[in-house]
Amino acid sequence: MNKKVVKLRAERANNEEKIAALQTRNEEIDRQITELENTDIIGMVRECGLTPDMLAALIQSMKQNPVPKNTEETEENHVEE
């Protein structure tokens, strides 16, 4: 078999191993990010003294009456009117 083909196949196999290792690391990083975000959220909820029921009610009310995404733009429009 052509030596270049053998070399390229070996390089490709090596690349596949590196990609698999990086994908595994990215999955671990994503898990850690989610865990830290969840910890932050729990801390904020506890800091406000909310119970799980109060948090659920707050989220439900926000779904029914959402806050505008860009409050600065909303305030500017309100002032101009």
Stockholm file with secondary structure:
# STOCKHOLM 1.0

chainA/1-81         MNKKVVKLRAERANNEEKIAALQTRNEEIDRQITELENTDIIGMVRECGLTPDMLAALIQSMKQNPVPKNTEETEENHVEE
#=GR chainA/1-81 SS CCHHHHHHHHHHHHHHHHHHHHHHHHHHHHHHHHHHHHHHHHHHHHHTTCCHHHHHHHHHHHHHSCCCSCHHHHHHHHHHC
#=GC SS_cons        CCHHHHHHHHHHHHHHHHHHHHHHHHHHHHHHHHHHHHHHHHHHHHHTTCCHHHHHHHHHHHHHSCCCSCHHHHHHHHHHC
//
